[in-house]
Amino acid sequence: MKKIIILLACCWAYTCQAQTTDTTSRLAASYFEEVKTASQNQHIWNETLYGPMLLVQPRSRVVYANAPDSAGILKPDGAIYKGVLPKTLIIANTSIIWEGKMWSVVMWPLPANHDERLNLMVHESFHRIQNKLALNQRSPTADHLSSMYGRIYFLLEMQALKVALSKPVDQRGEDLTDALLFREKRHELFPSTFANERILEMNEGLAEYTGVIIGRQKDSIRQYLFHIIDTLGNRKSFIRASAYISGPMYGYLLYEKSPGWTLKVDSNSDFPTLISQYYHISLPKDTTGIAALQKQYNGDAIIASEMVKEKKRLEMYNQYIDLFTKKPVLTITLIKMNIGFNPSILFDLGDYGTVYPIAEVRDKWGQVTISAPGVLMKNWQVITLSASEGIKQTGQLIEGNGWKLQLNENWQLTKTDALHYQLVNKN
């Protein structure tokens, strides 16, 4: 199944004031100029970072662009182009091929804060060029990071990186070794899904590192990273969002050792190996003494906090299991899917799949918009929607518990038994 994974990057709170069309166009033009200026003469990647970009208002689908399209949908509007995107496109912060051209896409309104805005635009600019850099877009979920010990050892790893970053470059070896030790402990505990962390880091991690290193004031980056680590415990989910944190942390540690480190990476690279090479430390293999290290990195407080969260997680786990396995559901097979979702709030259900509390899915059968309680997806092949409150159908519009599905022609809803609905192609 061909998959196009579109991420709804929702880690920031956006603000916007009422604006006239002319004012909005001028503001969009100024944003394009910001990212163009910041990307000039960059030495992070051997490709031109600034390129075709769409700033899109999700509800109206009005789009502001820095380049024309081949179909003439985008009309000149002062220094930029303006139009309305077709309904066939899912709107999200991402990169897409549209009208024969690769575009970066950012949802409007953009962050009011200059550094947050530029960070986001540069992040999405990286996604536009990453295939040319042999850094393929692969976005699995690191499901073990939803578990108590997965979270604990990830938080300890990030704390050790913070301590390392607070020290002079030539005094970081011990803390970097400890960080890799906490990482290796996760590898031991979760061998089946651990590799997904590296895959995410070579995708979203590099994108976010690029956003941070190019989009933020150089003298503010260290404090920004410290703040990210200090507030990590408040994050609801790491299973899809961990790389947004580890990527900039490891990336900046490498940058301070060798600014051009990115020029030598590909999709098979990994941060532990890079750290060991540039900082001349050995990758840890024996984790038997790890308990004694935890206190050095706020381990007692982390463990106590995560034990409380684990109780709540198990309660939510049981609620989702009951909702998706013991009550009526609509199960849909994915054929050629596009999906938009929030990577920071996903919930792992183990062998059952992953819950996406907010999402939009488009496929050959139609389009479904999902809010709480969400949709369960397994292996990017099947989605399950709750029908516990019944299903209402008006023509080709089907509504259920927190979702609306617009069916395409030649598709229909059928009930297979007391608990199961499915979609059937009438042809």
For each residue, the residues with C-beta under 8 A, 3 or more apart:
1: 334 335 336 337 380 381
2: 336 337
3: 337 339 380
4: 96 337 338 339
5: 137 139 339
6: 90 92 94 96 338 339 340 341
7: 92 93 94 139 204 340 341 343
8: 92 93 107 340 341 342 343 358
9: 12 92 93 120 123 343
10: 342 343 344 345
11: 241 244 344
12: 9 111 116 120
13:
14: 107 109 110 111 112
15: 109 111 112
16: 19 108 109 112
17:
18:
19: 16 23 24 27
20: 23 24
21: 24 25
22: 25 26 78
23: 19 20 26 27
24: 19 20 21 27 28 64
25: 21 22 28 29 64 77 78 80 82
26: 22 23 29 30 78
27: 19 23 24 30 31
28: 24 25 31 32 55 64 80 108
29: 25 26 32 33 64 78 79 80
30: 26 27 33 34
31: 27 28 34 35 55 110 117 121
32: 28 29 35 36 53 66 80
33: 29 30 36 37
34: 30 31 37 38 114 117 118 121
35: 31 32 38 39 50 53 118 121 122 125 215
36: 32 33 39 40 50 66
37: 33 34 40
38: 34 35 42 118 122 214 215
39: 35 36 42 48 49 50 122 125 214
40: 36 37 50
41:
42: 38 39 45 49 214
43: 259 260 263
44: 49 210 213 214 262 263
45: 42 49 126 129 133 210 262 263
46: 133 263
47: 129 132 133
48: 39 51 129
49: 39 42 44 45 122 125 126 129 210 214
50: 35 36 39 40 53 125
51: 48 67 102 104 125 128 129
52: 65 66 67 101 102 103 104 128
53: 32 35 50 65 66 67 103 104 105 106 121 124 125 128
54: 63 64 65 85 98 103 104 105 106
55: 28 31 63 64 65 106 107 108 110
56: 61 62 63 64 85 91 105 106 107 108
57: 60 61 62 63 107 108
58: 61 91 107 108
59:
60: 57 84
61: 56 57 58 84 85 86 87 91
62: 56 57 82 83 84
63: 54 55 56 57 74 82 83 84 85
64: 24 25 28 29 54 55 56 77 80 81 82 108
65: 52 53 54 55 68 69 74 80 81 82 83 103
66: 32 36 52 53 80 81
67: 51 52 53 74 81 101
68: 65 72 74 76 81
69: 65 72 73 74 81 83 98 99 101
70: 99 100 101
71: 99
72: 68 69 75
73: 69 83 84 85 86 99
74: 63 65 67 68 69 81 82 83
75: 72 81 82 83
76: 68 80 81
77: 25 64 80 81 82
78: 22 25 26 29
79: 29
80: 25 28 29 32 64 65 66 76 77
81: 64 65 66 67 68 69 74 75 76 77
82: 25 62 63 64 65 74 75 77
83: 62 63 65 69 73 74 75
84: 60 61 62 63 73
85: 54 56 61 63 73 89 91
86: 61 73 89
87: 61
88: 362
89: 85 86 96 98
90: 6 338 339 340 360 362
91: 56 58 61 85 105 107 340
92: 6 7 8 9 105 107 340 360
93: 7 8 9 105 106 107 120 123 124
94: 6 7 104 105 124 127 340
95: 102 103 104 105 124 127 128 130 137
96: 4 6 89 102 103 105
97: 100 101 102 103
98: 54 69 89 101 103
99: 69 70 71 73
100: 70 97
101: 52 67 69 70 97 98
102: 51 52 95 96 97 128
103: 52 53 54 65 95 96 97 98 128
104: 51 52 53 54 94 95 121 124 125 127 128
105: 53 54 56 91 92 93 94 95 96 124
106: 53 54 55 56 93 110 120 121 124
107: 8 14 55 56 57 58 91 92 93 110
108: 16 28 55 56 57 58 64
109: 14 15 16 112
110: 14 31 55 106 107 117 120 121
111: 12 14 15 116 117 120
112: 14 15 16 109 116 117
113: 116 117
114: 34 117 118
115: 118 119 215 216 217 220 224
116: 12 111 112 113 119 120
117: 31 34 110 111 112 113 114 120 121
118: 34 35 38 114 115 121 122 211 214 215 216
119: 115 116 122 123 208 211 212 215 216
120: 9 12 93 106 110 111 116 117 123 124 211 215
121: 31 34 35 53 104 106 110 117 118 124 125 211 215
122: 35 38 39 49 118 119 125 126 210 211 214 215
123: 9 93 119 120 126 127 207 208 210 211 215
124: 53 93 94 95 104 105 106 120 121 127 128 207
125: 35 39 49 50 51 53 104 121 122 128 129 210
126: 45 49 122 123 129 130 206 207 210 211
127: 94 95 104 123 124 130 137 207
128: 51 52 53 95 102 103 104 124 125
129: 45 47 48 49 51 125 126 132 133
130: 95 126 127 133 135 136 137 203 206 207
131: 134 135 136 137
132: 47 129
133: 45 46 47 129 130 266
134: 131 266 267
135: 130 131 202 203 206 265 266 267
136: 130 131 203 267
137: 5 95 127 130 131 203
138: 199 202 203 267
139: 5 7 199 200 203 204 240
140: 196 199 200
141: 193 196 239 240 346 348 354
142: 145 150 193 194 196 197 200 238 239 240 242
143: 146 193 196 239 348 350 354
144: 147 150 186 189 190 193 194 239
145: 142 150 151 154 197 237 238 239 242
146: 143 150 151 237 238 239 313 347 348
147: 144 150 151 190 310 348
148: 151 152 306 307 309 310 313
149: 152 153 186 189
150: 142 144 145 146 147 153 154 186 189 190 238
151: 145 146 147 148 154 155 238 306 309
152: 148 149 155 156 302 303 306
153: 149 150 156 157 182 183 185 186 189
154: 145 150 151 157 158 182 186 238 242
155: 151 152 158 159 232 233 302 306
156: 152 153 159 160 182 293 294 297 299 302
157: 153 154 160 161 179 180 182 183 186 246
158: 154 155 161 162 179 229 232 245 246 249
159: 155 156 162 163 229 297 298 302
160: 156 157 163 164 175 176 178 179 182 296 297
161: 157 158 164 165 175 176 179 229 246 249 250 253
162: 158 159 165 166 225 226 229 230 249
163: 159 160 166 167 175 296 297
164: 160 161 167 172 175 176 179 253
165: 161 162 172 222 225 226 249 252 253
166: 162 163 226
167: 163 164 171 172 175
168: 171 172
169: 172 256 257
170:
171: 167 168
172: 164 165 167 168 169 175 176 253 279
173: 176 177 279 280 281
174: 177 178
175: 160 161 163 164 167 172 178 179
176: 160 161 164 172 173 179 180 253 275 279 281
177: 173 174 180 181 281 282 284
178: 160 174 175 181 182 293 296 297
179: 157 158 160 161 164 175 176 182 183
180: 157 176 177 183 184 272 275 276 281 283 284
181: 177 178 184 185 284 287 290 293
182: 153 154 156 157 160 178 179 185 186 290 293
183: 153 157 179 180 186 187 272
184: 180 181 187 188 283 284 285 287
185: 153 181 182 188 189 287 290
186: 144 149 150 153 154 157 182 183 189 190 194 197
187: 183 184 190 191 194
188: 184 185 191 287
189: 144 149 150 153 185 186
190: 144 147 150 186 187 193 194
191: 187 188 194
192:
193: 141 142 143 144 190 196
194: 142 144 186 187 190 191 197
195: 198 199
196: 140 141 142 143 193 199 200
197: 142 145 186 194 200 201 242 243 246
198: 195 201 202 270 271
199: 138 139 140 195 196 202 203
200: 139 140 142 196 197 203 204 205 240 242 243
201: 197 198 204 205 206 243 246 247 250 270 271
202: 135 138 198 199 205 206 265 267 268 269 270
203: 130 135 136 137 138 139 199 200 206 207 243
204: 7 139 200 201 207 208 243 244 247 343
205: 200 201 202 208 209 243 244 246 247 248 250 251 271
206: 126 130 135 201 202 203 209 210 247 251 262 265
207: 123 124 126 127 130 203 204 210 211 247
208: 119 123 204 205 211 212 243 244 247 248
209: 205 206 212 213 247 248 250 251 252 262
210: 44 45 49 122 123 125 126 206 207 213 214 262
211: 118 119 120 121 122 123 126 207 208 214 215 216
212: 119 208 209 215 216 221 224 225 248 251 252
213: 44 209 210 216 221 248 251 252 255
214: 38 39 42 44 49 118 122 210 211
215: 35 38 115 118 119 120 121 122 123 211 212
216: 115 118 119 211 212 213 220 221 224
217: 115 220 221
218: 221
219:
220: 115 216 217 223 224
221: 212 213 216 217 218 224 225 252
222: 165 225 226 252
223: 220 226 227
224: 115 212 216 220 221 227 228
225: 162 165 212 221 222 228 229 248 249 252
226: 162 165 166 222 223 229 230
227: 223 224 230 231
228: 224 225 231 232 245 248 249
229: 158 159 161 162 225 226 232 245 249
230: 162 226 227
231: 227 228 234 235
232: 155 158 228 229 235 245
233: 155 302 305
234: 231
235: 231 232 238 241 344
236: 344 345
237: 145 146 240 241 344 345 346 347
238: 142 145 146 150 151 154 235 241 242 245
239: 141 142 143 144 145 146 242 346 347 348 354
240: 139 141 142 200 237 343 344 346
241: 11 235 237 238 244 245 343 344
242: 142 145 154 197 200 238 239 245 246
243: 197 200 201 203 204 205 208 246 247
244: 11 204 205 208 241 247 248 343
245: 158 228 229 232 238 241 242 248 249
246: 157 158 161 197 201 205 242 243 249 250 271
247: 201 204 205 206 207 208 209 243 244 250 251
248: 205 208 209 212 213 225 228 244 245 251 252
249: 158 161 162 165 225 228 229 245 246 252 253
250: 161 201 205 209 246 247 253 254 271 274 275
251: 205 206 209 212 213 247 248 254 255 261 262
252: 165 209 212 213 221 222 225 248 249 255 256
253: 161 164 165 172 176 249 250 256 257 275 279
254: 250 251 257 258 261 271 274 275 278
255: 213 251 252 258 259 261
256: 169 252 253
257: 169 253 254 261 278 279
258: 254 255 261 278
259: 43 255
260: 43 263 264
261: 251 254 255 257 258 264 265 274 278
262: 44 45 206 209 210 251 265
263: 43 44 45 46 260
264: 260 261 269
265: 135 202 206 261 262 269 274
266: 133 134 135 269
267: 134 135 136 138 202
268: 202
269: 202 264 265 266 273 274
270: 198 201 202 273 274
271: 198 201 205 246 250 254 274 275
272: 180 183 275 276 283
273: 269 270 276 277 283
274: 250 254 261 265 269 270 271 277 278
275: 176 180 250 253 254 271 272 278 279 281
276: 180 272 273 279 280 281 282 283
277: 273 274 280
278: 254 257 258 261 274 275
279: 172 173 176 253 257 275 276
280: 173 276 277
281: 173 176 177 180 275 276
282: 177 276
283: 180 184 272 273 276
284: 177 180 181 184 287
285: 184
286: 289
287: 181 184 185 188 284 290
288:
289: 286 292 293
290: 181 182 185 287 293 294
291: 294
292: 289 295
293: 156 178 181 182 289 290 296 297 299
294: 156 290 291 297 299 300 302 303
295: 292 299 300
296: 160 163 178 293 299
297: 156 159 160 163 178 293 294 302
298: 159 301 302
299: 156 293 294 295 296 302 303
300: 294 295 303 304
301: 298 304 305
302: 152 155 156 159 233 294 297 298 299 305 306
303: 152 294 299 300 306 307
304: 300 301 307 308
305: 233 301 302 308 309
306: 148 151 152 155 302 303 309 310
307: 148 303 304 310 311
308: 304 305 311 312
309: 148 151 305 306 312 313
310: 147 148 306 307 313 314
311: 307 308 314 315
312: 308 309 315 316
313: 146 148 309 310 316 317
314: 310 311 317 318
315: 311 312 318 319
316: 312 313 319 320 347
317: 313 314 320 321 347 349
318: 314 315 321 322
319: 315 316 322 323
320: 316 317 323 324 347 349 355 373 376
321: 317 318 324 325 326 349 352
322: 318 319 325 326 327
323: 319 320 326 327 373 386 388
324: 320 321 327 329 349 352 355 376 384 386
325: 321 322 352
326: 321 322 323 419
327: 322 323 324 386 387 388 419
328: 386 387 388 390 391 418 419 420 421
329: 324 384 385 386 387 388 419 420 421
330: 384 385 387 391 400 405 413 420 421 422 423
331: 382 383 384 385 420 421 422
332: 363 365 368 382 383 384 385 422 423
333: 381 382 423
334: 1 337 361 363 380 381 382 383
335: 1 363 364 365
336: 1 2 363 364
337: 1 2 3 4 334 361 362 363 380
338: 4 6 90 361 362 363
339: 3 4 5 6 90 356 359 360 361 362
340: 6 7 8 90 91 92 94 359 360 361
341: 6 7 8 346 356 358 359 360
342: 8 10 345 346 356 357 358 359
343: 7 8 9 10 204 240 241 244 346
344: 10 11 235 236 237 240 241
345: 10 236 237 342 357 358
346: 141 237 239 240 341 342 343 354 355 356 357
347: 146 237 239 316 317 320 354 355 357 374
348: 141 143 146 147 239 354 355
349: 317 320 321 324 352 353 354 355 376
350: 143
351:
352: 321 324 325 349 376 378
353: 349 376 377 378 379 382 384
354: 141 143 239 346 347 348 349 376 377 378
355: 320 324 346 347 348 349 373 374 375 376 377
356: 339 341 342 346 359 370 374 375 376 377
357: 342 345 346 347 371 372 373 374
358: 8 341 342 345 370 371 372 374
359: 339 340 341 342 356 370 374 375
360: 90 92 339 340 341 367 368 369 370
361: 334 337 338 339 340 367 368 370 375 383
362: 88 90 337 338 339 366 367
363: 332 334 335 336 337 338 366 367
364: 335 336 408
365: 332 335 407 408 411 423 425
366: 362 363 396 405 406 407 408 411
367: 360 361 362 363 405 406
368: 332 360 361 375 383 385 403 404 405 406
369: 360 403 404
370: 356 358 359 360 361 374 375 385 402 403
371: 357 358 374 402 403
372: 357 358 402
373: 320 323 355 357 386 401 402
374: 347 355 356 357 358 359 370 371 402
375: 355 356 359 361 368 370 383 384 385 403
376: 320 324 349 352 353 354 355 356 383 384 385
377: 353 354 355 356 380 382 383 384
378: 352 353 354 381 382 383 384
379: 353 382
380: 1 3 334 337 377
381: 1 333 334 378
382: 331 332 333 334 353 377 378 379
383: 331 332 334 361 368 375 376 377 378
384: 324 329 330 331 332 353 375 376 377 378
385: 329 330 331 332 368 370 375 376 400 401 403 405
386: 323 324 327 328 329 373 389 400 401 402 403
387: 327 328 329 330 390 391 400 401 421
388: 323 327 328 329 401
389: 386 400 401
390: 328 387 400
391: 328 330 387 398 399 400 413 421
392: 398 399 400
393: 397 398 399 413
394: 397 399
395:
396: 366 406 407 408 409
397: 393 394 404 405 406 407
398: 391 392 393 404 405 406 407 413
399: 391 392 393 394 403 404 405
400: 330 385 386 387 389 390 391 392 403 405
401: 373 385 386 387 388 389
402: 370 371 372 373 374 386
403: 368 369 370 371 375 385 386 399 400
404: 368 369 397 398 399
405: 330 366 367 368 385 397 398 399 400
406: 366 367 368 396 397 398
407: 365 366 396 397 398 411 412 413 423
408: 364 365 366 396 411
409: 396
410: 425 426 427
411: 365 366 407 408 423 424 425 426
412: 407 423 424 426
413: 330 391 393 398 407 421 422 423 424
414: 421 422 423 424
415: 420 421
416: 420 421 422
417: 420
418: 328
419: 326 327 328 329
420: 328 329 330 331 415 416 417
421: 328 329 330 331 387 391 413 414 415 416
422: 330 331 332 413 414 416
423: 330 332 333 365 407 411 412 413 414
424: 411 412 413 414
425: 365 410 411
426: 410 411 412
427: 410
